[in-house]
Amino acid sequence: MSLIGWNYGISAKREEDGIITEVFIHPIFQDGHVGEGYIWSKEDVISHIDDRNKVTTILPTGDGGWRKGAEVHVVDTGSGRYIRTDKNETPRDNLGELPEF
């Protein structure tokens, strides 16, 4: 699936006590090319999604490339804001099976 039209791709996560604290995120350029990754806080991801940036998980293809995973959403609950690849309102982060770094 093409990465054209997406702004950022998350390839890994860092958790503490089951809560995502940081992600390894890559810019996705207009041609769908994935740039070098860097570390963002969960709050940075939420801020960029709030600013209407499109964020997806990305998975390695095995040949040095990337393929699109699932769209990342912000879910607001009474106990906080979470980043998830689904829209259910379970009060926790969930980026699927991304590896930890």
N, CA, C and O of each residue as an XYZ file, in Angstrom:
404
protein
N       0.847     -1.180      0.000
C       0.000      0.000      0.000
C       0.890      1.240      0.000
O       1.884      1.289      0.724
N       0.551      2.207     -0.781
C       1.356      3.407     -0.965
C       1.398      4.277      0.285
O       0.436      4.347      1.050
N       2.525      4.932      0.469
C       2.690      5.882      1.565
C       2.472      7.322      1.112
O       2.610      8.249      1.911
N       2.132      7.520     -0.164
C       1.863      8.870     -0.666
C       0.633      9.423      0.055
O      -0.383      8.741      0.183
N       0.741     10.665      0.523
C      -0.368     11.312      1.230
C      -0.239     11.264      2.743
O      -1.014     11.904      3.454
N       0.725     10.518      3.236
C       0.971     10.447      4.681
C       2.111     11.390      5.037
O       3.008     11.612      4.223
N       2.087     11.951      6.252
C       3.130     12.882      6.685
C       4.244     12.207      7.479
O       5.416     12.553      7.331
N       3.872     11.235      8.327
C       4.851     10.594      9.210
C       4.523      9.115      9.360
O       3.365      8.704      9.292
N       5.579      8.323      9.568
C       5.421      6.899      9.835
C       6.157      6.505     11.103
O       7.320      6.864     11.285
N       5.490      5.773     11.976
C       6.084      5.297     13.220
C       6.531      3.859     13.024
O       5.737      2.995     12.649
N       7.834      3.605     13.285
C       8.380      2.266     13.064
C       8.674      1.497     14.341
O       8.870      0.283     14.294
N       8.709      2.183     15.493
C       9.000      1.510     16.768
C       8.491      2.378     17.911
O       8.189      3.557     17.728
N       8.404      1.778     19.085
C       7.886      2.487     20.262
C       8.741      2.176     21.478
O       9.453      1.173     21.517
N       8.659      3.046     22.460
C       9.292      2.806     23.756
C       8.180      2.912     24.802
O       7.428      3.887     24.824
N       8.085      1.905     25.661
C       7.047      1.870     26.694
C       7.669      1.805     28.073
O       8.746      1.241     28.265
N       6.971      2.391     29.022
C       7.298      2.245     30.442
C       6.009      1.862     31.153
O       5.033      2.610     31.119
N       6.002      0.714     31.788
C       4.817      0.218     32.492
C       3.586      0.162     31.585
O       2.475      0.477     32.011
N       3.800     -0.243     30.323
C       2.688     -0.384     29.388
C       2.208      0.911     28.757
O       1.232      0.902     28.007
N       2.873      2.024     29.043
C       2.491      3.323     28.494
C       3.559      3.756     27.492
O       4.748      3.764     27.813
N       3.138      4.113     26.285
C       4.094      4.596     25.289
C       4.612      5.959     25.722
O       3.834      6.875     25.986
N       5.930      6.084     25.791
C       6.556      7.359     26.163
C       7.200      8.035     24.964
O       7.225      9.263     24.880
N       7.728      7.231     24.025
C       8.401      7.769     22.855
C       8.173      6.839     21.668
O       7.861      5.658     21.825
N       8.338      7.409     20.480
C       8.258      6.610     19.255
C       9.443      6.952     18.365
O      10.041      8.020     18.488
N       9.773      6.031     17.467
C      10.758      6.287     16.427
C       9.950      6.612     15.188
O       9.248      5.752     14.656
N      10.047      7.856     14.723
C       9.162      8.355     13.663
C       9.984      8.838     12.477
O      11.102      9.326     12.642
N       9.421      8.699     11.284
C      10.097      9.064     10.045
C       9.210     10.029      9.261
O       7.995      9.838      9.207
N       9.795     11.057      8.655
C       8.998     11.867      7.730
C       8.701     11.049      6.475
O       9.526     10.248      6.037
N       7.529     11.256      5.910
C       7.180     10.647      4.632
C       7.013     11.793      3.640
O       6.171     12.672      3.823
N       7.822     11.768      2.594
C       7.837     12.856      1.620
C       6.704     12.701      0.614
O       6.076     11.645      0.535
N       6.445     13.764     -0.160
C       5.309     13.776     -1.083
C       5.334     12.624     -2.081
O       4.280     12.182     -2.537
N       6.527     12.132     -2.428
C       6.620     11.019     -3.378
C       6.479      9.654     -2.710
O       6.583      8.623     -3.374
N       6.240      9.645     -1.381
C       6.084      8.395     -0.643
C       7.380      7.867     -0.064
O       7.376      6.855      0.638
N       8.502      8.541     -0.347
C       9.802      8.130      0.199
C       9.821      8.346      1.709
O       9.351      9.374      2.197
N      10.361      7.382      2.446
C      10.458      7.460      3.906
C      11.852      7.953      4.279
O      12.855      7.368      3.872
N      11.907      9.040      5.059
C      13.177      9.613      5.475
C      13.754      8.935      6.711
O      13.159      8.015      7.273
N      14.919      9.407      7.115
C      15.583      8.908      8.321
C      14.698      9.159      9.539
O      13.988     10.163      9.609
N      14.749      8.240     10.489
C      13.910      8.351     11.671
C      14.590      9.064     12.819
O      15.812      9.209     12.852
N      13.776      9.502     13.753
C      14.252     10.140     14.969
C      13.229      9.917     16.075
O      12.135      9.416     15.820
N      13.578     10.284     17.288
C      12.728     10.016     18.451
C      11.837     11.219     18.736
O      12.297     12.360     18.778
N      10.544     10.933     18.932
C       9.569     11.927     19.383
C       8.905     11.411     20.649
O       8.783     10.203     20.852
N       8.483     12.329     21.489
C       7.657     11.952     22.638
C       6.236     11.650     22.152
O       5.845     12.053     21.056
N       5.486     10.948     22.967
C       4.079     10.700     22.646
C       3.344     12.019     22.490
O       2.476     12.145     21.626
N       3.680     13.003     23.314
C       3.035     14.309     23.246
C       3.299     14.998     21.909
O       2.422     15.681     21.379
N       4.523     14.819     21.353
C       4.833     15.373     20.033
C       3.930     14.759     18.967
O       3.422     15.465     18.096
N       3.733     13.452     19.036
C       2.860     12.766     18.067
C       1.444     13.313     18.175
O       0.824     13.640     17.164
N       0.930     13.413     19.398
C      -0.428     13.931     19.605
C      -0.554     15.340     19.041
O      -1.540     15.653     18.373
N       0.432     16.192     19.301
C       0.403     17.566     18.804
C       0.359     17.608     17.279
O      -0.393     18.397     16.707
N       1.155     16.771     16.615
C       1.168     16.762     15.150
C      -0.142     16.214     14.580
O      -0.613     16.706     13.555
N      -0.728     15.224     15.211
C      -2.034     14.730     14.754
C      -3.091     15.805     14.967
O      -3.949     16.013     14.109
N      -3.035     16.490     16.108
C      -3.970     17.592     16.356
C      -3.847     18.683     15.288
O      -4.825     19.356     14.962
N      -2.630     18.850     14.746
C      -2.387     19.844     13.692
C      -2.705     19.310     12.296
O      -2.299     19.892     11.290
N      -3.436     18.197     12.249
C      -3.931     17.597     10.998
C      -2.865     16.895     10.161
O      -3.050     16.719      8.956
N      -1.767     16.495     10.769
C      -0.798     15.656     10.072
C      -1.314     14.226     10.084
O      -1.894     13.778     11.072
N      -1.103     13.512      8.988
C      -1.520     12.111      8.900
C      -0.355     11.230      9.315
O       0.735     11.320      8.751
N      -0.595     10.373     10.311
C       0.439      9.502     10.875
C      -0.024      8.058     10.745
O      -1.183      7.738     11.008
N       0.896      7.192     10.337
C       0.624      5.770     10.195
C       1.758      4.977     10.836
O       2.855      5.501     11.026
N       1.499      3.739     11.160
C       2.615      2.861     11.498
C       3.225      2.407     10.172
O       2.536      2.334      9.154
N       4.519      2.103     10.194
C       5.183      1.566      9.009
C       5.955      0.315      9.414
O       6.467      0.206     10.528
N       6.019     -0.621      8.476
C       6.644     -1.913      8.734
C       7.692     -2.181      7.665
O       7.471     -1.874      6.493
N       8.845     -2.756      8.055
C       9.886     -3.028      7.053
C       9.422     -4.078      6.050
O       8.698     -5.013      6.393
N       9.856     -3.901      4.800
C       9.468     -4.837      3.741
C      10.465     -5.976      3.575
O      10.169     -6.959      2.896
N      11.640     -5.859      4.184
C      12.655     -6.895      4.042
C      13.699     -6.571      2.995
O      14.773     -7.172      2.979
N      13.392     -5.616      2.113
C      14.352     -5.216      1.080
C      14.856     -3.791      1.309
O      15.338     -3.135      0.385
N      14.737     -3.323      2.555
C      15.188     -1.975      2.894
C      14.112     -0.920      2.763
O      14.358      0.249      3.059
N      12.929     -1.302      2.327
C      11.827     -0.359      2.174
C      10.839     -0.456      3.322
O      11.069     -1.142      4.318
N       9.742      0.245      3.152
C       8.688      0.285      4.172
C       7.339      0.085      3.513
O       7.135      0.438      2.351
N       6.413     -0.495      4.283
C       5.025     -0.574      3.830
C       4.130      0.022      4.906
O       4.475      0.038      6.087
N       2.991      0.503      4.477
C       2.039      1.139      5.383
C       1.435      0.112      6.324
O       1.089     -0.998      5.917
N       1.312      0.498      7.587
C       0.601     -0.295      8.572
C      -0.779      0.299      8.778
O      -1.572      0.383      7.840
N      -1.070      0.716     10.017
C      -2.390      1.242     10.365
C      -2.305      2.725     10.710
O      -1.291      3.196     11.224
N      -3.374      3.447     10.423
C      -3.438      4.866     10.769
C      -3.409      5.039     12.287
O      -4.022      4.264     13.021
N      -2.697      6.056     12.743
C      -2.596      6.353     14.173
C      -3.581      7.479     14.494
O      -3.601      8.518     13.834
N      -4.393      7.246     15.522
C      -5.398      8.206     15.972
C      -5.084      8.638     17.397
O      -4.382      7.947     18.134
N      -5.623      9.804     17.770
C      -5.593     10.237     19.165
C      -6.965      9.936     19.745
O      -7.990     10.295     19.165
N      -6.972      9.271     20.897
C      -8.215      8.968     21.589
C      -8.200      9.713     22.917
O      -7.278      9.567     23.719
N      -9.243     10.517     23.133
C      -9.396     11.253     24.387
C     -10.322     10.471     25.303
O     -11.432     10.100     24.919
N      -9.853     10.226     26.516
C     -10.701      9.577     27.513
C     -10.681     10.445     28.763
O      -9.935     11.423     28.824
N     -11.471     10.111     29.735
C     -11.473     10.861     30.981
C     -10.159     10.779     31.728
O      -9.881     11.605     32.597
N      -9.346      9.782     31.393
C      -8.076      9.612     32.112
C      -6.861     10.086     31.315
O      -5.733      9.936     31.784
N      -7.062     10.660     30.112
C      -5.930     11.172     29.367
C      -6.098     11.015     27.872
O      -7.167     10.648     27.382
N      -5.007     11.303     27.145
C      -4.985     11.189     25.688
C      -4.019     10.069     25.317
O      -2.935      9.941     25.887
N      -4.438      9.268     24.352
C      -3.678      8.091     23.978
C      -3.521      8.032     22.468
O      -4.343      8.570     21.725
N      -2.446      7.367     22.018
C      -2.276      7.128     20.589
C      -2.575      5.660     20.323
O      -2.074      4.763     21.000
N      -3.414      5.450     19.306
C      -3.900      4.099     19.037
C      -4.043      3.897     17.536
O      -4.203      4.852     16.776
N      -3.982      2.635     17.126
C      -4.254      2.301     15.737
C      -5.695      1.873     15.535
O      -6.081      1.487     14.431
N      -6.482      1.938     16.576
C      -7.925      1.746     16.447
C      -8.586      2.886     17.212
O      -7.922      3.623     17.940
N      -9.885      3.024     17.043
C     -10.557      4.169     17.660
C     -11.344      3.800     18.913
O     -12.138      4.605     19.399
N     -11.136      2.586     19.448
C     -11.901      2.284     20.649
C     -11.348      3.129     21.786
O     -10.197      3.562     21.732
N     -12.130      3.361     22.785
C     -11.763      4.318     23.824
C     -11.158      3.675     25.060
O     -11.258      4.220     26.160
N     -10.535      2.524     24.885
C      -9.817      1.902     25.988
C      -8.738      2.873     26.459
O      -7.959      3.360     25.640
N      -8.671      3.167     27.756
C      -7.726      4.185     28.244
C      -6.287      3.670     28.324
O      -5.728      3.499     29.408
N      -5.703      3.427     27.145
C      -4.298      3.049     27.063
C      -3.831      3.232     25.626
O      -4.638      3.335     24.703
N      -2.508      3.270     25.453
C      -1.925      3.364     24.122
C      -1.956      1.996     23.464
O      -1.927      0.966     24.138
N      -2.015      1.998     22.123
C      -1.981      0.748     21.380
C      -1.507      1.044     19.961
O      -2.263      1.585     19.154
N      -0.279      0.697     19.658
C       0.232      0.829     18.290
C       0.480     -0.534     17.669
O       1.369     -0.695     16.832
N      -0.303     -1.503     18.080
C      -0.189     -2.826     17.490
C       1.101     -3.512     17.870
O       1.587     -3.377     18.993
N       1.646     -4.242     16.934
C       2.818     -5.083     17.186
C       4.139     -4.409     16.812
O       5.092     -5.099     16.450
N       4.217     -3.103     16.889
C       5.476     -2.434     16.569
C       6.549     -2.884     17.540
O       6.265     -3.124     18.713
N       7.796     -3.003     17.057
C       8.881     -3.381     17.966
C       9.221     -2.259     18.946
O       8.906     -1.092     18.716
N       9.863     -2.639     20.029
C      10.331     -1.639     20.997
C      11.767     -1.268     20.664
O      12.507     -2.057     20.077
N      12.149     -0.062     21.044
C      13.541      0.373     20.865
C      14.090      0.859     22.192
O      15.247      1.271     22.267
